[in-house]
């Protein structure tokens, strides 16, 4: 199995212990926030804020300050959400990679594929091309075996008639 900084049994990163727990705190906050951000209620609250903002336009005579409020608010939320989304994707990707590596390790698959995510794009493309060629050759081989099996069955049927 490839070396990772992830302890799947404990669900913790080595970094959590090295930086005094701030990594764990950020991970926990990011996880809870990303879960909350994906809920229907959160969307309805955000839509409500936009509706209230739009409704107050006439009250504030559609002033620059009125526009600046929504622009600043959405910019701040977007800026922070980028980091939360990236954190969630990093954790999900690492967890999936560990699971795939374990499946490869315990299966008849090529263990040489464990850890290939650390290779360059060109090296991964080369491996992908080789895998696609092997898969195509396997399909041709299967078709040949089926065809040969059909011919053998026809020949056997002719002999028994």
C-alpha positions as CSV (number, residue, x, y, z in Angstrom):
1,X,0.0,0.0,0.0
2,X,1.3,3.5,-0.8
3,X,2.6,5.7,2.0
4,X,0.2,8.3,3.1
5,X,-0.1,10.8,5.9
6,X,-3.6,9.4,6.5
7,X,-4.2,6.9,9.3
8,X,-7.5,5.3,8.0
9,X,-8.1,3.5,11.3
10,X,-8.0,6.7,13.3
11,X,-9.3,9.0,10.6
12,X,-6.6,11.5,11.4
13,X,-3.7,13.1,9.5
14,X,-0.2,13.3,10.8
15,X,-0.5,17.1,10.4
16,X,-3.2,17.2,13.1
17,X,-0.6,16.4,15.7
18,X,2.3,18.5,14.3
19,X,0.5,21.8,14.2
20,X,-1.1,21.6,17.7
21,X,-4.5,20.5,16.5
22,X,-5.3,23.5,14.3
23,X,-5.4,21.1,11.3
24,X,-8.0,19.0,13.1
25,X,-10.0,22.1,14.1
26,X,-10.0,23.4,10.5
27,X,-11.0,19.9,9.2
28,X,-13.9,19.7,11.7
29,X,-15.1,23.2,11.0
30,X,-14.7,22.6,7.2
31,X,-16.6,19.4,7.4
32,X,-19.5,20.8,9.4
33,X,-19.7,23.9,7.3
34,X,-19.6,22.0,4.0
35,X,-22.4,19.7,5.2
36,X,-24.5,22.7,6.3
37,X,-23.8,24.5,3.0
38,X,-25.2,21.6,1.1
39,X,-28.6,21.6,2.8
40,X,-31.8,22.9,1.4
41,X,-32.4,25.1,4.4
42,X,-29.0,26.9,3.9
43,X,-30.0,27.6,0.2
44,X,-33.3,29.0,1.3
45,X,-31.7,31.2,3.9
46,X,-29.2,32.5,1.3
47,X,-32.0,33.1,-1.2
48,X,-34.0,34.9,1.5
49,X,-31.1,37.2,2.1
50,X,-30.9,38.0,-1.6
51,X,-34.6,38.7,-1.7
52,X,-34.5,40.9,1.3
53,X,-31.5,42.8,-0.2
54,X,-33.4,43.2,-3.5
55,X,-36.6,44.4,-1.7
56,X,-34.6,47.0,0.2
57,X,-33.3,48.5,-3.1
58,X,-36.0,51.1,-3.3
59,X,-35.6,52.0,0.3
60,X,-31.9,52.8,-0.2
61,X,-32.5,54.3,-3.7
62,X,-30.4,51.5,-5.2
63,X,-27.3,53.4,-3.8
64,X,-23.7,52.4,-4.2
65,X,-23.7,51.3,-0.6
66,X,-26.7,49.1,-1.1
67,X,-24.9,47.4,-4.0
68,X,-21.7,47.2,-2.1
69,X,-23.4,45.3,0.8
70,X,-24.3,42.3,-1.5
71,X,-21.1,42.4,-3.5
72,X,-19.0,42.4,-0.3
73,X,-21.1,39.7,1.3
74,X,-21.0,37.3,-1.7
75,X,-17.3,37.9,-2.2
76,X,-16.5,37.0,1.3
77,X,-18.7,33.9,1.3
78,X,-17.3,32.8,-2.1
79,X,-13.7,33.3,-0.9
80,X,-14.1,31.3,2.2
81,X,-16.1,28.5,0.5
82,X,-13.3,27.9,-2.0
83,X,-11.1,26.8,0.9
84,X,-13.8,24.7,2.5
85,X,-14.7,23.0,-0.8
86,X,-11.0,22.3,-1.6
87,X,-10.5,20.8,1.9
88,X,-13.5,18.6,1.5
89,X,-12.3,17.4,-2.0
90,X,-8.8,16.8,-0.7
91,X,-10.2,14.6,2.2
92,X,-12.6,12.8,-0.1
93,X,-9.9,12.2,-2.7
94,X,-7.4,10.9,-0.1
95,X,-10.0,8.6,1.4
96,X,-11.1,7.2,-2.0
97,X,-7.4,6.7,-2.9
98,X,-6.7,4.7,0.3
99,X,-9.8,2.6,-0.4
100,X,-8.8,1.9,-4.0
101,X,-5.2,1.1,-3.0
102,X,-6.5,-1.4,-0.4
103,X,-8.8,-3.0,-3.0
104,X,-5.9,-3.3,-5.4
105,X,-3.6,-4.7,-2.7
106,X,-6.0,-7.5,-1.8
107,X,-7.2,-8.3,-5.3
108,X,-5.7,-10.0,-8.3
109,X,-5.2,-6.5,-9.8
110,X,-1.7,-5.3,-10.5
111,X,-0.2,-4.0,-7.2
112,X,2.1,-1.9,-9.3
113,X,-0.8,0.5,-9.7
114,X,-0.8,1.4,-6.0
115,X,0.5,4.9,-5.6
116,X,0.4,5.9,-9.3
117,X,-1.3,9.2,-8.4
118,X,2.2,10.4,-7.5
119,X,3.5,10.0,-11.0
120,X,3.6,12.8,-13.6
121,X,0.7,13.4,-16.0
122,X,2.8,11.9,-18.9
123,X,3.6,8.7,-16.9
124,X,-0.1,8.3,-16.0
125,X,-1.1,8.8,-19.6
126,X,1.4,6.1,-20.7
127,X,0.0,3.7,-18.1
128,X,-3.6,4.5,-19.2
129,X,-2.7,3.9,-22.9
130,X,-1.1,0.5,-22.0
131,X,-4.2,-0.4,-19.9
132,X,-6.5,0.6,-22.8
133,X,-4.5,-1.5,-25.2
134,X,-4.6,-4.6,-22.9
135,X,-8.4,-4.1,-22.5
136,X,-8.8,-3.9,-26.3
137,X,-6.6,-7.0,-26.7
138,X,-8.7,-8.8,-24.1
139,X,-11.9,-7.9,-26.0
140,X,-10.5,-9.3,-29.2
141,X,-9.3,-12.4,-27.4
142,X,-12.8,-12.9,-25.9
143,X,-14.4,-12.5,-29.3
144,X,-12.0,-15.0,-30.8
145,X,-12.8,-17.5,-28.1
146,X,-16.5,-17.0,-28.6
147,X,-16.2,-17.4,-32.3
148,X,-14.0,-20.6,-32.0
149,X,-16.6,-22.0,-29.5
150,X,-19.4,-21.4,-31.9
151,X,-17.5,-23.1,-34.7
152,X,-16.6,-26.0,-32.4
153,X,-20.3,-26.4,-31.5
154,X,-21.4,-26.4,-35.1
155,X,-18.7,-29.0,-35.9
156,X,-19.8,-31.1,-33.0
157,X,-23.4,-30.8,-34.1
158,X,-22.5,-31.9,-37.6
159,X,-20.6,-35.0,-36.3
160,X,-23.5,-36.1,-34.1
161,X,-26.2,-35.8,-36.9
